Amino acid sequence: MSESTKTTEKQEPNPQKIKWKSVAYYKTFEEAHAHRLKFNLENLNGKPIPVKIRRCGPDKSKFVVKVGTPIKEPSGE
């Protein structure tokens, strides 16, 4: 019998690439979406600013607008 074994490296989770900051809270999605559209008009170094809307609050009844800033990768040696 021949043994066929494969060595696999331990796969680590992906590092976080964007730090998210809560900007505003709204009662309706439409209000939050209007706020998000304002950020889409602006650019960060020629790239669009990452903006997302998430549900929050008791029973997920509110909406929060979050703005992302890229995290710099630590430079190697």
C-alpha positions as CSV (number, residue, x, y, z in Angstrom):
1,M,0.0,0.0,0.0
2,S,1.3,3.4,-0.8
3,E,0.5,6.3,1.3
4,S,-0.5,9.5,-0.4
5,T,-0.5,12.4,2.0
6,K,-0.9,16.0,1.2
7,T,0.6,18.8,3.3
8,T,-1.6,21.8,3.5
9,E,-0.7,25.0,5.1
10,K,-3.0,26.4,7.8
11,Q,-5.4,28.8,6.2
12,E,-5.7,32.0,8.2
13,P,-8.7,34.3,8.0
14,N,-8.5,37.3,5.7
15,P,-7.3,40.5,7.4
16,Q,-9.6,43.4,7.6
17,K,-9.0,45.8,4.7
18,I,-11.4,48.6,5.6
19,K,-12.2,50.3,8.9
20,W,-15.9,51.2,9.2
21,K,-17.2,54.2,11.1
22,S,-20.8,54.9,11.9
23,V,-21.8,58.3,10.5
24,A,-25.6,58.7,10.9
25,Y,-28.7,56.8,12.1
26,Y,-32.1,57.0,10.3
27,K,-35.6,55.5,10.8
28,T,-36.1,54.7,7.2
29,F,-34.0,53.2,4.4
30,E,-34.9,56.0,2.0
31,E,-33.4,58.6,4.4
32,A,-30.2,56.6,4.8
33,H,-29.9,56.0,1.1
34,A,-30.2,59.7,0.4
35,H,-27.3,60.3,2.8
36,R,-25.3,57.5,1.1
37,L,-25.7,59.1,-2.3
38,K,-24.0,62.3,-1.1
39,F,-20.9,60.2,-0.4
40,N,-21.0,58.6,-3.8
41,L,-20.5,62.1,-5.4
42,E,-17.2,62.6,-3.5
43,N,-14.0,60.7,-4.3
44,L,-11.0,59.7,-2.3
45,N,-7.8,59.9,-4.3
46,G,-9.8,59.2,-7.5
47,K,-11.5,56.2,-6.0
48,P,-15.1,56.1,-4.7
49,I,-15.5,56.3,-0.9
50,P,-16.8,52.9,0.5
51,V,-20.2,53.5,2.0
52,K,-22.7,51.0,3.3
53,I,-26.1,50.9,5.1
54,R,-26.7,48.4,7.9
55,R,-29.7,47.6,10.0
56,C,-29.4,48.4,13.7
57,G,-31.3,49.2,16.9
58,P,-34.0,47.1,18.7
59,D,-35.5,44.6,16.4
60,K,-33.4,45.9,13.6
61,S,-35.8,48.8,13.2
62,K,-33.2,51.6,12.3
63,F,-30.6,52.1,9.7
64,V,-27.0,53.2,10.1
65,V,-24.8,54.7,7.4
66,K,-21.2,53.6,7.6
67,V,-18.1,55.1,5.9
68,G,-15.0,53.1,5.3
69,T,-11.3,54.1,5.3
70,P,-8.7,51.7,3.9
71,I,-6.3,50.2,6.3
72,K,-2.7,50.4,5.3
73,E,-0.9,47.1,5.2
74,P,2.1,46.9,7.5
75,S,5.3,47.2,5.6
76,G,7.5,44.2,5.7
77,E,11.2,44.2,6.7
